[in-house]
Amino acid sequence: MSKVCDLTGKKALKGNNVSHSNRKTKRRFYPNLQTKRFFIPETGEWITLKVSTSALRTINKIGINEAINRVINNGKL
């Protein structure tokens, strides 16, 4: 399963581990993803999304319906 946020589209970034002797080896920076269930009152259904914690803060602020509408209309949150 991919590590991509369902709402914001955040995904892993590439970078380097840098040792004390300044040797560099490749590594990945993964987003902080949480699997969360949301209740949509209009339809009376629960949906499960894999969202980043920054998307969770946005959902808490504007609501799940507005967040989904922004993703549908703009392609991002």
KOLBA-306140 format. One record per residue: x, y, z of N, C-alpha, C in turn; residue in three letters; residue number from 1. Coordinates in pm, 1 decimal, padded with zeros to 6 digits. Atoms other than C-alpha are relative to their C-alpha. Layout:
REM KOLBA-306140
neast,nnorth,nup,caeast,canorth,caup,ceast,cnorth,cup,code,pos
X,Y,Z,X,Y,Z,X,Y,Z,ala,NUM $
...
//
This chain:
REM KOLBA-306140
neast,nnorth,nup,caeast,canorth,caup,ceast,cnorth,cup,code,pos
00083.9,-00117.5,00000.0,00000.0,00000.0,00000.0,00088.6,00124.1,00000.0,met,1 $
-00084.4,-00117.9,00011.8,00138.9,00339.0,-00093.6,-00020.0,00093.2,00118.8,ser,2 $
00003.8,-00095.0,-00111.1,00218.8,00602.6,00165.5,-00027.6,00138.1,-00055.4,lys,3 $
00044.0,-00125.8,00058.5,00021.4,00887.1,00009.6,-00128.1,00042.4,00070.8,val,4 $
00119.2,-00054.0,-00064.1,-00234.4,01110.8,00180.6,-00113.5,00004.3,-00102.3,cys,5 $
00114.1,00003.2,00090.2,-00581.7,01064.8,00028.1,-00052.0,00140.0,-00033.7,asp,6 $
00054.3,-00134.1,00023.6,-00668.9,01435.6,00059.6,00103.8,00097.1,-00054.9,leu,7 $
-00098.5,-00099.5,00042.5,-00349.1,01636.8,00022.7,00094.3,-00051.6,-00106.5,thr,8 $
-00092.0,00056.9,00097.4,-00149.8,01396.9,-00193.9,00144.1,00000.4,00045.6,gly,9 $
-00136.9,00002.0,-00050.9,00155.2,01422.4,00032.1,00056.4,-00140.5,-00012.1,lys,10 $
-00064.8,00130.0,00012.8,00404.6,01143.3,-00033.6,00143.6,00011.5,00048.2,lys,11 $
-00135.7,00004.7,-00053.3,00755.7,01038.9,00063.2,00094.2,00086.8,-00082.8,ala,12 $
-00105.6,-00078.4,00063.3,01050.8,01266.5,-00013.8,00131.2,-00076.0,00012.4,leu,13 $
-00130.8,00064.1,-00005.2,01407.7,01158.0,-00084.1,00100.4,00095.0,00062.2,lys,14 $
-00104.9,-00080.6,-00060.1,01710.8,01273.9,00105.8,00118.2,-00086.7,00036.1,gly,15 $
-00120.6,00070.8,-00040.3,02035.6,01166.7,00266.8,00007.6,-00012.7,00150.7,asn,16 $
-00052.2,00011.5,-00135.3,02144.7,01024.9,00599.2,00141.7,00053.8,-00006.3,asn,17 $
-00135.0,-00055.9,-00001.7,02457.0,01222.6,00685.8,00064.8,-00039.9,00131.7,val,18 $
-00068.4,00047.0,-00119.4,02700.6,01060.4,00926.7,00091.0,00110.2,00055.0,ser,19 $
-00092.1,-00096.3,-00061.8,02943.3,01235.8,01157.7,00119.8,00026.9,-00091.0,his,20 $
-00112.1,-00018.4,00092.0,03215.9,01177.6,00897.3,-00045.3,00058.1,-00133.7,ser,21 $
00060.3,-00065.9,00116.6,02983.9,01342.0,00639.4,-00021.0,-00094.5,-00118.6,asn,22 $
00038.6,00094.4,00105.2,02918.1,01021.6,00441.8,-00150.2,00009.1,-00019.0,arg,23 $
00142.0,-00014.6,00030.3,02581.5,01029.8,00269.1,-00055.0,-00130.3,-00057.5,lys,24 $
00072.3,00115.5,00052.8,02343.9,00739.2,00215.0,-00144.8,00040.3,-00018.9,thr,25 $
00136.8,-00038.7,00033.2,01998.7,00760.7,00063.7,-00098.4,-00044.4,00108.6,lys,26 $
00107.8,00032.1,-00092.9,01689.4,00762.8,00285.2,-00129.9,00060.9,-00049.8,arg,27 $
00131.2,-00054.2,00036.1,01317.5,00845.1,00263.6,-00057.5,00074.6,00119.7,arg,28 $
00074.8,-00074.5,-00101.3,01117.3,01104.0,00457.7,-00147.8,-00028.2,-00025.4,phe,29 $
00139.3,00037.7,00018.6,00767.9,00960.1,00500.4,-00093.1,00099.6,00067.7,tyr,30 $
00097.2,-00087.9,-00066.0,00460.3,01174.3,00575.2,-00062.0,-00071.0,00119.6,pro,31 $
00063.7,00054.2,-00119.9,00286.4,01126.3,00907.9,-00144.9,-00033.1,-00034.8,asn,32 $
00133.3,00041.8,00043.7,-00015.7,00928.5,00784.6,-00071.5,-00077.5,00109.9,leu,33 $
00085.5,00068.8,-00095.3,-00301.4,00808.2,01001.4,-00121.1,-00053.8,-00075.2,gln,34 $
00123.8,00055.2,00055.2,-00588.2,00578.2,00904.6,-00113.2,00043.3,00091.7,thr,35 $
00105.2,-00062.2,-00080.8,-00904.6,00750.3,01021.6,-00134.5,-00022.1,-00064.8,lys,36 $
00136.9,00012.9,00048.2,-01278.2,00688.5,00989.3,-00073.2,00131.6,00024.0,arg,37 $
00075.5,-00124.7,-00009.2,-01499.9,00989.0,00921.5,-00145.9,-00029.8,-00026.5,phe,38 $
00143.4,00014.3,00019.9,-01877.5,01009.5,00951.0,-00049.8,00117.3,-00083.7,phe,39 $
00058.3,-00102.8,00085.7,-02058.0,01198.2,00674.2,-00148.9,00006.5,00031.7,ile,40 $
00139.1,-00006.7,-00045.5,-02390.4,01318.1,00819.0,-00101.7,00004.1,-00114.4,pro,41 $
00096.0,-00011.8,00109.8,-02553.7,01395.5,00481.3,-00041.4,-00136.0,-00054.3,glu,42 $
00029.9,00132.5,00053.2,-02527.8,01035.7,00362.2,-00019.3,-00102.8,00109.8,thr,43 $
00010.9,00094.6,-00110.4,-02516.7,00871.0,00704.0,00099.6,-00114.3,-00009.8,gly,44 $
-00098.6,00105.5,00020.8,-02207.4,00672.3,00603.0,00132.1,00034.0,00067.0,glu,45 $
-00137.1,-00013.3,-00047.8,-01862.4,00615.1,00746.2,00093.9,-00026.0,-00116.6,trp,46 $
-00103.1,00026.6,00100.1,-01559.4,00643.2,00519.0,00134.3,-00008.6,00071.4,ile,47 $
-00133.6,00015.1,-00055.0,-01203.8,00536.1,00593.3,00099.6,00062.2,-00095.9,thr,48 $
-00100.2,-00067.8,00080.9,-00924.1,00758.6,00468.3,00135.9,-00010.4,00066.9,leu,49 $
-00137.1,-00008.9,-00049.9,-00547.5,00755.0,00503.5,00043.8,00144.3,-00020.9,lys,50 $
-00025.0,-00143.6,00010.3,-00473.5,01119.2,00581.3,00122.3,00038.7,00082.9,val,51 $
-00111.5,-00054.4,-00076.9,-00173.8,01319.1,00699.8,-00055.1,00076.8,00119.2,ser,52 $
00045.6,-00069.8,-00119.7,-00190.2,01487.5,01037.8,-00032.9,00145.9,-00030.7,thr,53 $
00035.2,-00136.6,00037.2,-00190.5,01829.2,00870.4,-00138.5,00003.6,-00064.9,ser,54 $
00134.7,00008.0,00057.3,-00499.6,01720.1,00673.3,-00103.7,-00019.9,00110.2,ala,55 $
00091.2,00017.5,-00113.3,-00660.2,01609.1,01001.9,-00030.1,00133.7,00067.0,leu,56 $
00022.1,-00131.9,-00059.4,-00609.5,01958.0,01141.9,-00093.4,00083.9,-00087.4,arg,57 $
00087.1,-00073.1,00091.4,-00773.3,02105.7,00832.0,-00141.9,-00052.1,00007.4,thr,58 $
00133.3,00059.6,-00010.9,-01064.5,01861.9,00858.5,-00067.2,00044.8,00129.5,ile,59 $
00056.0,-00047.8,-00126.8,-01112.2,01960.4,01224.3,-00044.6,00145.3,-00010.6,asn,60 $
00031.5,-00142.2,00012.6,-01120.0,02324.5,01118.0,-00118.9,00023.9,-00092.8,lys,61 $
00102.6,-00031.8,00099.6,-01342.4,02316.6,00806.1,-00105.7,-00108.7,-00015.4,ile,62 $
00096.1,00108.4,00011.4,-01520.4,01980.9,00832.6,00033.7,-00092.7,-00115.6,gly,63 $
-00033.5,00101.6,00100.2,-01497.8,01662.0,00628.3,-00068.6,00028.1,-00133.2,ile,64 $
00069.9,-00026.0,00126.3,-01759.1,01766.2,00370.1,00068.4,00109.3,-00080.6,asn,65 $
-00069.4,-00109.6,00068.6,-01583.8,02093.1,00286.9,00136.4,-00046.0,-00050.8,glu,66 $
-00130.8,00050.4,00042.0,-01247.2,01915.3,00272.0,-00012.9,-00086.6,-00124.8,ala,67 $
00020.3,00086.2,00117.0,-01378.6,01654.7,00026.9,-00040.3,00084.5,-00120.7,ile,68 $
00040.0,-00087.6,00110.4,-01544.1,01926.8,-00183.6,00119.0,00076.6,-00058.4,asn,69 $
-00118.6,-00071.0,00050.4,-01215.7,02120.0,-00205.6,00088.7,-00091.2,-00081.7,arg,70 $
-00082.6,00095.1,00075.3,-01031.6,01807.6,-00320.4,-00063.8,-00029.1,-00134.8,val,71 $
00070.1,00028.7,00126.3,-01296.6,01734.3,-00583.7,00010.5,00117.8,-00094.9,ile,72 $
00002.0,-00117.1,00085.3,-01307.0,02091.7,-00713.8,00138.3,00047.7,-00041.5,asn,73 $
-00132.0,-00057.4,00025.8,-00942.1,02197.8,-00686.3,00108.5,-00103.4,-00022.0,asn,74 $
-00102.0,00102.0,00010.9,-00757.1,01867.8,-00682.6,00093.8,-00006.3,00118.4,gly,75 $
-00080.7,00002.1,-00122.6,-00597.1,01953.6,-00347.6,-00076.1,00069.9,00111.4,lys,76 $
00068.5,-00053.3,-00117.3,-00693.8,02054.7,00002.6,00041.1,00141.3,00029.1,leu,77 $
//
